């Protein structure tokens, strides 16, 4: 998993076409290995049909509703010119974004009570890479 004390890389296996995978365990491991108590954590996805987001972790129906809403907003149309047939995944990824930045305080990410960090898959199944960079300060 680890690249250095403050930079970590891990992979996740995605088994669905579209999914939201909770990354909290991976981020906690990276933060613990860094020894940083106060600073910034950047979570980055180097994939054009994947993304990183922060959203609710309590009710799994939120993820179900996100998938439904995204598929209605960005259907995969046969008219799209992109030859790989995954233009909808590129659109969804662009809306969510490739990274999230978290504040680290007292050795933990500052998140709301119901929040978690997720990897968003829009063109699975695939094995994906996530990078985490921690900065002290």
C-alpha positions as CSV (number, residue, x, y, z in Angstrom):
1,X,0.0,0.0,0.0
2,X,2.5,2.6,1.1
3,X,4.8,4.7,-1.2
4,X,6.2,6.9,1.7
5,X,5.3,8.1,5.1
6,X,3.1,10.8,3.7
7,X,2.1,9.4,0.3
8,X,0.0,6.2,0.0
9,X,-1.4,4.3,-2.9
10,X,-3.9,1.5,-2.8
11,X,-6.1,-0.5,-5.2
12,X,-9.7,-1.5,-4.9
13,X,-11.5,-4.1,-6.9
14,X,-14.8,-2.9,-8.2
15,X,-17.3,-5.7,-9.3
16,X,-20.2,-3.6,-10.5
17,X,-20.8,-1.3,-13.5
18,X,-21.5,1.7,-11.1
19,X,-20.7,1.8,-7.4
20,X,-19.7,3.9,-4.4
21,X,-16.9,2.3,-2.3
22,X,-16.3,3.6,1.2
23,X,-12.6,4.5,1.5
24,X,-12.6,5.4,5.2
25,X,-10.6,2.3,6.3
26,X,-7.9,3.0,3.7
27,X,-7.7,6.7,4.7
28,X,-7.4,5.9,8.4
29,X,-4.5,3.5,7.6
30,X,-2.7,6.1,5.6
31,X,-3.2,8.8,8.3
32,X,-2.1,6.4,11.1
33,X,1.1,5.5,9.1
34,X,1.9,9.1,8.5
35,X,1.9,10.1,12.2
36,X,0.3,13.5,11.2
37,X,-2.1,14.9,13.8
38,X,-2.9,18.2,12.1
39,X,-2.8,19.0,8.4
40,X,-4.4,18.2,5.0
41,X,-5.2,15.0,3.3
42,X,-5.7,14.9,-0.5
43,X,-7.5,11.8,-1.9
44,X,-7.0,11.5,-5.7
45,X,-8.3,9.2,-8.4
46,X,-6.2,8.9,-11.6
47,X,-9.1,7.5,-13.7
48,X,-11.3,9.3,-16.2
49,X,-14.4,7.2,-15.4
50,X,-13.9,7.2,-11.6
51,X,-14.2,9.9,-9.0
52,X,-13.9,10.8,-5.3
53,X,-16.7,12.2,-3.3
54,X,-17.9,12.8,0.3
55,X,-21.4,11.8,1.1
56,X,-23.7,10.2,3.6
57,X,-22.6,6.9,5.2
58,X,-25.6,6.0,7.3
59,X,-28.4,5.2,4.8
60,X,-27.4,2.9,1.9
61,X,-30.4,4.2,0.0
62,X,-28.5,7.4,-0.6
63,X,-26.0,5.5,-2.8
64,X,-28.9,3.8,-4.6
65,X,-30.6,7.2,-5.2
66,X,-27.3,8.7,-6.5
67,X,-27.0,5.9,-9.0
68,X,-30.5,6.3,-10.2
69,X,-30.2,10.1,-10.5
70,X,-26.9,9.9,-12.3
71,X,-28.2,7.3,-14.8
72,X,-31.3,9.5,-15.5
73,X,-29.2,12.6,-15.8
74,X,-26.4,11.0,-17.9
75,X,-27.8,8.1,-19.8
76,X,-25.5,6.1,-22.0
77,X,-26.8,7.1,-25.5
78,X,-25.9,5.2,-28.6
79,X,-25.5,8.6,-30.4
80,X,-22.3,9.4,-28.4
81,X,-19.2,9.4,-30.6
82,X,-16.7,8.0,-28.1
83,X,-15.9,4.6,-29.4
84,X,-15.4,2.9,-26.0
85,X,-19.1,3.3,-25.2
86,X,-18.6,4.9,-21.8
87,X,-19.2,8.6,-22.4
88,X,-21.7,8.6,-19.6
89,X,-19.0,7.4,-17.2
90,X,-16.7,10.3,-18.3
91,X,-19.6,12.8,-17.7
92,X,-20.3,11.5,-14.3
93,X,-16.7,11.5,-13.3
94,X,-16.3,15.1,-14.5
95,X,-19.3,16.2,-12.4
96,X,-18.0,14.5,-9.2
97,X,-14.3,15.3,-9.7
98,X,-11.0,13.5,-9.3
99,X,-10.1,14.5,-5.8
100,X,-11.3,15.6,-2.3
101,X,-9.2,17.6,0.2
102,X,-9.8,16.9,3.9
103,X,-8.7,18.8,7.0
104,X,-6.9,16.6,9.5
105,X,-7.3,17.7,13.2
106,X,-6.3,15.9,16.3
107,X,-5.3,12.9,14.2
108,X,-8.6,12.4,12.4
109,X,-10.2,13.7,9.2
110,X,-12.8,16.4,9.9
111,X,-16.0,15.0,8.5
112,X,-19.7,15.5,9.5
113,X,-21.4,12.9,11.6
114,X,-22.9,11.1,8.6
115,X,-20.1,11.7,6.1
116,X,-17.6,9.2,4.5
117,X,-15.2,9.4,1.6
118,X,-16.1,7.3,-1.4
119,X,-14.5,6.1,-4.6
120,X,-17.1,6.4,-7.4
121,X,-17.0,3.8,-10.2
122,X,-18.8,4.7,-13.4
123,X,-17.4,2.1,-15.8
124,X,-16.8,-1.1,-13.9
125,X,-16.0,-3.8,-13.2
126,X,-12.4,-2.7,-12.8
127,X,-9.4,-2.6,-10.5
128,X,-8.8,1.1,-9.5
129,X,-5.9,3.0,-7.9
130,X,-6.3,5.7,-5.3
131,X,-3.5,8.0,-4.1
132,X,-3.5,9.8,-0.8
133,X,-1.1,12.6,0.1
134,X,-0.8,13.9,3.6
135,X,0.7,17.4,4.4
136,X,1.5,18.4,8.0
137,X,0.6,21.9,9.2
